[in-house]
Amino acid sequence: MKKLFLPLLLVAAFAHADKVVVDEKFDGDLNTLWVGQNGDGTVPMNATIVDDPLRPGNKVLRFDKPVFGGDIFTKEKFPEGKYKLTFDYLGTCKSNCGGVIGITAEFPGRDYWVAGTASSGFPERIKDTGKWQSYDFDFKGRFDFHLALEQWVQSNGAGGDVYFDNIKLIQKGDGDGKLKEAAAPVIATVAAGDAPAGKGPQMVYYFTSWGNSRGYWVKNIETSGTADKATVIQYAFGNVVDNKCSVGVEKEGVGSAGLDYWNPIPTEHTLDGKEDKGDNGLFGHWNQIKQLKKKHPNLKFVISLGGWTWSKNFSDAALPANREAFVKSCIDAYIKGNVPDKNGKVVPGLAAGVFDGVDIDWEYPASQGAPGNIVRPEDKQNFTALLNEFRKQLDAAKPGYLLTIASGAPSNILAGMELDKIHKPLNWISVMTYDFNGPWSNKSGHLATLYGSSAEVTTAGALKEFVEGGVPPQKLLVGVPFYGYGWVLSKTDNNGMGQPVKGKAKGTYDEGAAGYTDIKAMPGKVFRDEKSRAVWKLDGDVMWVYDDVQAIKDKVEFVKKQNLGGIMAWDLVGDTEGELVDTVYQGLTKK
């Protein structure tokens, strides 16, 4: 990988030695150093200092109840930087008792769990052996933080079976007392042999197969003007079942072959307004896509695999024994077009020409997404190998097919990927820089902030981590939401932002969710945070967070200033009039 080394800057600051900032042996009052959630003593700590069950005469910390979001936090906050964390751990259940240790911005806030007992979702693993084990981990705090511990609620522990002792947090210094040269960030570029980045700014939008239930069909891509203003449309989603791409299945929760290509589109929703007679047996959305591409030959479509709901089986499919055959099944179906008809007979080439590549939306490698997903620590390496296999087989079919991924934004998600390796077979990475708050939140918060403190998940912060991890900027797309989330608030102080939530607002998608076009038409006063570039609407006690035209313009300018690859949006249903699509197009293509 080629790298650009920016000029070295001399810093005339003497180095400092390592400094112990926490040294807790749990031989005194727990309340001296620690506090529960909220940080003000109103929420009790579900932990007790008890006699060591294995070492007579010693006192240790025991968690009495599994919780979510952190249980005990250091009262003191420590500055971002490099640290060493050492501790002793004892888990007395059979496996995954739920012991977790990490850092968090508030009580709780943005968190980064350094180590835990689960087999996935943590950079480091601690084990439940029924014996005391000592651990020593180095980590980088990317924001000012409190040390946090808990017994995780999604574990096999029941309380009374997780113990910690001898916790020491050491702030790292350079240790030699001499002047140092500090190098500016290393920025990767696309090397010879790597898959190329997109040609020009990319304007990428998800089309959902179920969007017709909300009135959005392939025809709307044309009538809204999106077809002339997009470079790539990503079709969501394809499922992964039994270690292969599952195509030609009509079953709720498994596949939607009827909408995809089996059944005719109602005449009023076809591209030409005529009866859908199919294309040699190809009907549905896929036939309409083929017709749309004939009218707009520069517009590409890719199949997006997985998503939140259908990522369960990626981990199995990516295993070395399954990987090659899995990828072949996807290439055969979506690229070569060999798909089953209604009778289950595979028709060679029936769907050929619909898709121009593959988008992998695995949520998430080595980290838990939806409950029930299969997750392994080795997903991190297997994901890289899976992408290389996709690139190999796509190029064998015909050079030029697109291969992209969608990735989460938080640090713990990024820790499950080899950032400096995965970009090589990819044309770009779409970073899902949204859903920072939503219907699951207990207080109102921004949906997709552009800027903020290092203690928050932000668009700028997430993209910075990708670049620092070795991804060329031109292979990064900023994700923006064409939807929003709404709450009914208990209080409306601070114009509703950061206030307790008592329920979900009435939505047009689901409870608490609506498209941009719908939110724009709702009553209420619009507020904007000029620092974070976030927007929200408040009507009485009903609040909606979303991205409007100005928020999109701000992110387009960010993309241009940072020399990033473009914009990705979820999803077209929310922008029925094409207003946000036009905003992206005008901003990225016009000077």
N, C-alpha and C positions, 0 to 999 in steps of 0.2 A: 504494500500500500504506500503510495507516494504521500509525503507529508510536507506541508509548508511550515517552516520554522520562522515565526515572526521575530523581529529584532529582540535581542536579550536586553533586559533592563536591569541595571545595577541598583540594588537596594542597600543602602548604607545603614542597616540595622543589625545589631549584634544578636547572634542566636541566643536562645534561652534553653535551659535544661528542661527535661520532663518534669511535670508538676502533678502530684496526686491531688485531685479535687474532690474525690469521694473515697472514704475508707470506712466502710460499714461492716462491723462484726456482729451486729444485732445483740449487743450485751447491755443495752440501755433502753431508753424510751423511744419507741418507734416514731412518736410525734415530733421528735427533735429535728430529724432530717426529712421526714416524709409527710405527704398529705394525700388525701383521696381526690376523686374526680371533682371538678369545679375549682379546686385549689384553694378553697376558702373554709374548709372544715365542715361544710354542710353535708357532704357525702362521706359516709364512713368507709374506712379501709377494710376490705375483707381479708385481712391478714393479721397474724398474731405472732409475737415472739414466744417461742416454746422451747422446752428441753429437746436437745438433739436426740432423735430416736435411735441413732447408731453410735454416737460418740458421747459417753457419759460426761457430765460436767460442762457441756458446751450448750450455748444458746443459739438458736437459728430462727429464720423467718419461715412460717408456714402459711400457705394460702388456704383459706377456709371455704372459698366459694368461687367457681369459675365466673368470669365477667367478660365484657366486651369493651374495648377502647382504652384499656389501661386501668389498673386498680390502685397502685401506689406510685407516687411521683416525687422526685426530689423537689423540695421547696425552692432550692437554688436553681437558677438557669445558667447554662454554660455556653460560651461563645462557639460559633461554628469553627470547625477545624479538625485536625487529626487527633485521634484518641486511641488508647488501648483500654480494653475492658476485661477484667479478670473476675472470676467468681467461682464458687462451688455450687453444684446443683445435685439434688436428690429427687428422683421420681419413683414412687412406690407402687403405682399401678402398673399394669403389664406393658402398655405402650402408649405413646402420645398422651401423657398425663396433662399436657397443656402449659407447661412452664414457658414463659416468654419474657425476654428482656430486650429493651431497645430505647429509643429516644422519641420524644414528642415535643411539638412546639408549645402546646398549651396543656390543658387538663381535662379531656384530651384535646388534641389538635392534629395538625399534620404529623403523621408518625412514620417512623422507620424502625422496623423491628430487626435488631441485629441478629438475634438467635432465638430459636424455638424448637419445641419437640416434634412438631408436625414434619412430615416427610417432604413438604413443599411450602413455598411461600415465604421462606426465610433465607437470607444469604448464608447463614451458618446453622448447623444442626446440633442440638443437645439431646442426649439420650437418656431414656428411663431404664436404668439397670438395677434399681433397688440398692445401689451403692452410691456413695458420694463420688462425684466426678469433678475435676477441676478444668476450667476452660479459660482460654486466653485469646481474645479476638481484637484485631485492629479494624477501625472503621473511620470514615470521614463524615463528620456532621456537616451537612450542607446548609444548616440553619441553626440559630440559637435554640437550645433545647433543654428539657428536663429529662433526666434518666427515668425510665418507666418500667414497671414490672407488672405481671398479671398471671393468673391461671386462665388461659383462653377458654371461652365458653364452648367453642366448637372443637372439643377434644374428648378424650375418653376419661379424663379425670372427673372426680365428683366432689372435690374439696377435701382437704386434710391429707392429700397425697403428693403435694408439691412443696419443696423446701429450697431456700436459697441461703447462702452464707458467704462471708468474706468477699463482699462486693467492693471492688476497687476500680475507680475511673481515673485514668492518667492522661493528662493533656500533654501531647507530644511537642517536643522542641527539636531543633536540629542538633543540639548537643555538642557542638565543637567550638562555640564562641568566636567563630571567624565570620568575616563578611562573605555573603553568598551572592551568586548570580541567580536571579529569578527569571525563568523563561516564560514568555507569554504563551497563551494556549496553543496547542498543536492542532492544526486544522487539516483534516484528511481531504484528499482529492480522489477522483475516480481514476484508478490505475489501468494501464493496458491489460486487457484480459478480463476486467470486470464488466458486468453488464452496464450499459450506458444509462445515464440519467435521462429524464424526459427532455425532448427537444423543445426548448422554450418553456414558458410558465405553464404548469399543469393546472387545469380546472376540472376537478374530479368530483363526481356526485354519485351517491348511492340511490339506486332505484329499488324499491322493495316490491317483491312479487305480490304481497298482500295489500299494497297501497291502493288497489282498485276498490277495496272496501271503504276507503276514505276518499274515493272519487278521482284517484290519480292512475292513469293508464299510460302505456307507451306513447299514445297519441298526444298526451299532455306535454311530453318532452318537446314535441314539435310546436304545439299551439302556444306554449309559454315562451318560445324563443330560445329555450335551453339548448336545443340541438345545434344551433349556430354558435353557441357561446361556451360549450364544454369541449374538453379534449377527450375525456374518458367517462363513461358511465359504468358503475359497478353494480352488478345484478345480485341482490341479496335474497336468499342465500342458498348454497348447496350444502347438503348434509354429509357427514362422514359416519358410516355404519359398517361394522364388521370389517374394518381395515380397508375400506374402499369408498370411493365417491358413490353415494347413493343417488341414482337417477331413475326415473320411471316408476316412482312410488307415489301413490295417492293415499295418504293416511295422515290424519291430524297429528302434528308433532313430529312427523318423520319425513314427509315429502309432500310436494304440491304439484305433481306432474300435470294435473288437469289445467291449472293456470299457466304452468310453464310452457307446455307444448302439445297437450292432448286435445284440449277442447277449443272450439271456435270462440273468438272474441265477439261480444254483442256488436251488431252493425254500427250502433251509434258511437262505439268506442274504437272502431278500426281507423287506421291511419287515413285511408281513402274514403271512409264513410260508406263503403260497400260491404256486402256479405263476406265474411271470412271463409273463403273456400280452401284455405290452406296453401302450402307450398310443398307439393308432393308428399302430403301427409303430415306436414309440420304446421301446427296451429298455435294458438295461445300467444303469450307475450313474446316467445322466441321468434315466431313468424313475423310479428309486428316489428321486432328489433331488426330483422333482416331487411324488411321493407324500408325502415327508417334509415338504415345504413346505405341503402341504394340512393336515397335522396341526399344523404350527407356522408360522402365517402371518407371524409377525414375524421369522422366520429368513431371512436372505438368503444367496444363493450368488453368487460371482463367478468368472469364468474367469481363471486366472492364466496369462499368456503368458510363455514363455521358460524361466526357471530356469537353473541352471548348465549343463545339457546342451544346451538349445535356444535359447541366446542368440546363436548364431553369425551369424545373418542380420539382426539388428535394424538394424545400421548401414546396410545397403543399403535396407531397407524404409523407414527414416526419411529418406532423401534426398528433396529437394524434388520430384523427378520421380516418385517412387514413393509418397510419403506418403499422399496422399488416397485413392488406390485401395487401398493396404494397409489403412488404417483401415476403409474401406467393406467390404472382405472380412471383417473381424472382426465388424463390426456385423451384416452380413447373416447370418453363420453363428451367432454366439453370442447375439445379442440378438433378431434377427428369427427365428432358428431355421431358416434355409434351408440344410439340410445334405444331403449325398448319402446315398442308400441303398446297399445292398451292390452294386447294379448300376451305381453311379456316377451315378444320376439324382438331381438336386437336388430334394428334396421341400419345397416352401414351407411354412414354419411347423412342420415336424416337431419341432424342438427348442425351439420358442417357450415361454417361461415357465420354462425351466430356470435361466437366469442373470439376475442383477439388476445386472450391471456387469462391469467389466474391471479386472484387476490386471496391471500391467506389471512383470515381473521381469527386466529387462534387466541382465545381469551381464557387463560394465558399460559405460556410455557413456564413450567416450574412454579406457577403461582395459581392459587385457587380463584376461579371465576365463579360461575354459577354453581350452586350446591350440587354435589354428585359428580362433578367433573373428575376424570381420572388425572392425577397429577403425580409426577415423579421428579426427583432432583435432577436426573439425567436429561430431562426435557430440554435443559439449557443447551447441551451439546447436540442432542437429537434434532432440535429445531434448526440449527445451522446445517446439519447434514440433510435434513428434509428439503430445505430451500435449495441447496446445491443439487439435489436429485431432481427437483422440479425444473431448475434451469437446464440441467443436462438433457432431460427428456423433451422439454419445450424446444430447445435448440435443435434437437434431433428431428423433431417434427417439421420445423421450419424456423430458421433464425429470425428474430424480430418480435416474437411473441412477448407480451408484457408479463412480468412477474413482480407483484407488489405485496406488501403486508399492511395491515392495520395494527397499530400498537397502542397500548395504554400509555398514560403520561406519568403516573406516580413513580417515584424512585424504586419502590419495591417491585414493581412490574418490570422496570428496566433491568433490575438485578438478575432476572431470569433469562436474559438473552446475552449472547456474545456480540455486543454492538459493533465491535471492530471487525467482525467476520460476516455477519448476516447481510450487510449492505452489498457485498460483492456480487452475489447472484441476482440482486434486486434492482429494478429500475427506480423504485422509490419506496419510502416508508411513510404512510399516512399516520400521523400522531393524533390520537383521539383526545384532543385537548378540550374536553367538555365533561359534563357530569361531575364537576367538582362538588356540587351540592344537588339535592333532588328530593323527591318524595320521601326518601328514607331518612332525611335529615330531621333532627329535633329542633333546629332553629334555622331561620332563613339565611341564605348565603348565596354568593355569586355562582352562576352556572359555568362560566368559561372565561375567567379573568385573563387579560393579556399580561398585565404587570402586577407585581405585589412584592411583599417581603419574601426573603428566603425561607421563611417559616410556612409559606403557603404553597400549594400546588398552583402554578400559573403556566400560561402558554409559553411565555418567554423563558421561564425556569426549566420547563420540560425540554424545550428545543436546545437549550444550552447543555443539558445533560447528554443529549444524543450527540451533539458535536464534540463535547469533551470525551465521550465514549468512543470516538473514532469514526463517526458517520459523516461523509461529505455533506455539507449544507445543501447542495443542489439535489440531494436525494431525500430531502425531508419536506413533507407537506404538512401545513398547519391545518388541523381539523377544526371546523366551526359547526355550530348547531343551527339547523333550520327549524328548531322547535324550542320550547321552553317548559319550565316547571312552575307550578303554582301552589301556594299554601293559603290557608286561613290562619291568621296570626292571633296570638293571645294579646300582643301589644304592638303598637305601631310607632314606638320611639325610633329615632334615627331614620325616619321615613320608611320604616319597616325592615331595614337591613339588620341582620344579626339578632332577630327577635325570636322568642319561643313560638313554636308552631302548635296549633291545636287540631289541625286537620288539613286535608288536601283540598285544593280549589277544584271547582267543577271544570273538567277539561273537555276538549273535543276529541282527543284520542282515547285517553283513559282518565281516571280520576287523577288530577294533579299534572296532566300533560296535555299540551296543545301545540299546533304548528304556528310558525311565525305569522303567517297571514291571518290566522284566527286571533292571535294575541294582539296584533296590530289593531284589529277592529274592536277589541274589548275596551270598555270605559276605564278611565283612571288617569292619573298623572304620571308622566315618565320622569324618572330620576337617572342621573348619570354620575358615576364616580370618575372624575377626570384622572385620578392617579392610576386606578386599575383598568380604566377604559371599559368598565362594566355598566350595564343598563338594567333597569327594572321598572315595573309599572305597579302602582299602588292605587287601589280603589276601595276605600273604606278599610276593612281588615283583610282584603284579598290582595295578594302580591304575586306577581309573575316575574321570573328572571329569564332572560333570553338574549339573543344578539339581534340588533336592528341594523339598519343600513350604516349608521355611523360606526357601530362596533365592528362591522365587517370591513369598512374602509380602513379603520385603524389596524386591523390584522393584515390586510393587504399591504399597507405601507410597511409593516413590520417584516413581512416576507421579502419585500423588495430591498429594504435596508440591510437585511441579514443574508441576502443572496440565497434564499431558500428556493425550493423547487416549485412551490405553488400552494394551492388551497384544496382541501377536501371537505366535503360537507355531508352530514347525515341529517335528513335525507330530503329528496325532492318533493315528497308529499307536503312538507311544511311551507314550501314556497310556490304555491300553485300559480301565482301570477308571474313568476320568474324575476321578481324584483331583486332578491339577494344574488341570484345567479348573474344578473346584469351588473350589479355592483362589483362583483368579483371580476367579471370580464372587462369592464371599463377600467378598473384599477390596475389590472395586470397587463393589459394589452395597449392601453393608451398612455401617451406621455403627457 
